[in-house]
Amino acid sequence: MKLSEFKEKLHGVSELNFVLPDGTKVPPHFHVTEVGQVTKKFIDCGGVVRNEKVINFQLWEANDFDHRLAPQKLKDIIALSEKTLGIEDLEIEVEYQSTTIGKYGLDFNESNFLLISKFTNCLAPDRCGIPKEKIKLSLAELQNQSKGCCTPNSGCC
């Protein structure tokens, strides 16, 4: 989800709810401790230089159980970030502490912001020798496919 879409969704909610991939909700007393733009410049395993930019939200929960971040307050934080940092309309990546800092994509389902699992992947499989996934067939499937092929009167010859 891009920042512009997130801001649009904020207009339609009365409270902020973030849901983890396993369906559990981030506790309602969370804080948004960071809103920023992260730029990553790197070389992939194939030697290609890459640039990646995302908007970063960091969610954190403390022992402040009376705290509840209102949508308008988050809108104000985003507006200040846009004005002060000049952040762009980019995809949002959410950081949330579990056993370690997890990074998530973001989606929305009518009333909740959904933290979507992210996965690593080889960015240059053709350059670093990763073989393409082979199609697996069982012997029975091959036998069924060959029935009627090149038999007398099948018309294949």
C-alpha positions in Angstrom: 0.0 0.0 0.0 1.3 3.4 -0.9 1.3 6.3 1.5 -1.5 8.2 -0.5 -3.7 5.1 -0.2 -3.0 4.8 3.5 -3.9 8.4 4.1 -7.2 7.9 2.2 -8.0 4.8 4.3 -7.3 6.8 7.5 -10.2 9.1 6.6 -12.7 6.2 6.9 -11.7 4.8 10.2 -12.5 5.9 13.7 -9.7 4.0 15.4 -6.4 2.5 14.3 -6.2 -1.3 14.2 -3.3 -3.3 12.9 -3.6 -7.0 12.5 -0.7 -9.4 12.3 -0.5 -12.2 9.6 -1.6 -14.8 12.2 -4.8 -12.8 12.9 -3.9 -11.3 16.2 -4.2 -7.6 16.7 -1.4 -5.3 17.6 -2.4 -4.1 21.2 -4.4 -0.9 21.1 -1.9 1.0 23.2 0.8 0.9 20.5 2.8 3.9 19.5 4.0 4.9 16.0 7.6 5.7 17.0 8.8 6.5 13.4 7.5 7.7 10.1 10.1 8.2 7.5 11.6 7.3 4.2 14.2 4.6 4.0 16.6 4.4 1.0 18.5 1.2 0.5 21.3 1.1 -2.1 22.8 -2.4 -2.5 24.4 -4.9 -4.9 22.5 -8.1 -5.4 24.1 -11.5 -5.7 24.4 -11.1 -9.5 26.4 -7.9 -9.1 23.6 -5.5 -10.1 23.4 -2.2 -8.2 19.9 -1.6 -6.9 18.1 1.3 -5.2 15.0 0.7 -3.1 12.9 3.4 -1.3 10.0 2.8 1.1 8.0 4.7 3.7 8.7 3.2 7.1 6.2 3.1 10.0 7.6 1.6 13.2 5.0 0.3 15.6 5.9 -0.1 19.3 4.0 -1.0 22.4 4.9 0.0 25.9 3.5 -0.3 29.3 1.4 2.8 28.6 -2.0 1.0 28.6 -4.0 4.3 28.6 -2.4 5.4 25.3 -4.5 5.1 22.1 -3.2 6.7 18.9 -6.1 8.4 17.0 -6.2 8.4 13.2 -6.0 12.2 13.2 -2.9 12.2 15.3 -1.2 9.8 12.8 -2.4 12.0 9.9 -0.7 14.9 11.7 2.6 12.9 12.1 2.5 11.9 8.4 1.8 15.6 7.3 4.8 16.7 9.4 7.0 14.0 7.9 6.0 15.0 4.4 6.7 18.7 5.1 9.9 18.3 7.1 11.4 15.2 5.4 10.0 15.6 1.9 8.9 11.9 1.9 7.5 10.6 -1.3 4.4 8.6 -2.2 6.0 5.2 -1.9 5.0 1.7 -0.6 4.8 1.4 3.1 6.8 -1.0 5.1 5.8 -1.6 8.7 8.3 -2.6 11.4 6.9 -4.3 14.5 8.7 -6.0 17.4 8.0 -9.6 18.1 10.9 -12.0 18.8 12.9 -9.6 16.6 12.0 -6.7 14.5 9.7 -7.9 11.7 9.1 -6.1 8.5 5.7 -6.2 6.9 3.8 -5.0 3.9 0.5 -3.3 4.4 -3.1 -3.9 3.2 -6.6 -2.9 4.4 -9.9 -4.9 4.9 -12.7 -2.4 5.5 -11.7 -1.5 9.1 -8.3 -2.9 9.9 -4.8 -2.4 8.5 -3.3 -5.8 7.8 0.4 -6.5 8.2 1.4 -8.7 5.3 4.4 -11.1 5.6 7.4 -10.3 3.4 9.8 -12.8 2.1 13.4 -12.8 0.8 14.2 -13.9 -2.7 17.1 -14.1 -5.0 17.0 -11.0 -7.3 19.3 -12.4 -9.9 18.7 -16.2 -10.2 19.9 -16.2 -13.8 23.3 -14.7 -12.8 24.0 -16.7 -9.7 23.2 -20.2 -10.9 19.8 -20.8 -9.3 18.2 -23.5 -11.4 14.6 -22.9 -12.6 12.0 -25.0 -10.8 11.4 -28.2 -12.7 7.8 -29.4 -13.3 7.3 -32.6 -11.2 5.1 -35.3 -12.8 4.3 -38.7 -11.5 5.0 -41.8 -13.7 1.2 -42.5 -13.7 0.5 -39.0 -15.1 3.0 -39.6 -17.9 1.5 -43.0 -18.7 -2.0 -41.4 -18.8 -0.7 -38.7 -21.2 0.8 -41.2 -23.5 -2.3 -43.3 -23.9 -3.7 -43.0 -27.4 -0.6 -41.4 -28.7 1.0 -43.0 -31.7 -1.0 -46.2 -31.5 -2.4 -47.8 -34.5 -5.2 -45.7 -36.1 -4.5 -42.8 -33.7 -3.7 -40.5 -36.6 -0.4 -39.3 -35.2 1.6 -40.7 -38.1 
